[in-house]
Amino acid sequence: DIQVTQSPSSLSASVGDRVTITCRASQSIGTFLNWYQQKPGKAPILLIYAASSLQSGLPSRFSGSGSGTDFTLTISSLQPEDFATYYCQHSYSPPITFGQGTRLEIK
Amino acid sequence: EMQLVESGGVVVQPGGSLRLSCAASGFSFDDYNMHWVRQVPGKGLEWVSVITWDGSSTHYADSVKGRFTISRDNSKNSLYLQMNSLRTEDTALYYCTKEERISRGYYFYGMDVWGQGTTVTVSS
């Protein structure tokens, strides 16, 4: 089974900061990597699909990159509404797995 | 508007059974692979199962394999999860999700539509 490992598990940052979250797959998954944002009490929303495609309607400060085993989610300039938990997820082949999550907190 | 509405979550005793349902609307249900994902409150997301657009192929997480069965009725725009031999560790919020693109091959994609979830509690 393919595992995905996210880092860091938590992160403190300020409004306006540039933030990067990484996800590493246990074997090559091409670009079958997706990123989600989840706020407390809400369902996750898809941010980035296929490693680097921004979901329609979402702000361009979110971007994704990578292929193979190493991937990154970048938020170019943090906004107050971006403080949430972020998950990566591979969809290369079942069983599909999510990363452990990165909790992004206000500094 | 694309929408998924789960139902069927209740309190059940260990060893019991339960069937979750998910009603889809606002998109062509029979074009998309569908998943179940669960989340223990305060914890991370755990993928549970997927069924292909035509119901011909299903896959499960190791933690539920042999106990849970995913199915769909495209004529009713509905997804189901039959849960048998329930354990306390199955207690979670269960989400129904839709893939973000149509797939006709052996490929799976991100999940762009999520329901609000239905809560399953396994407790004596």
Interface residues (C-beta under 8 A of the other chain):
Chain A: D1 F32 N34 Y36 Q38 A43 P44 I45 L46 Y49 A50 Q55 Y87 Q89 S91 Y92 S93 P94 P95 I96 T97 F98 G99 Q100 G101
Chain B: H35 V37 G44 L45 E46 W47 V50 H59 Y60 A61 D62 Y95 E100 Y106 Y107 F108 Y109 G110 M111 D112 W114 G115 Q116 G117
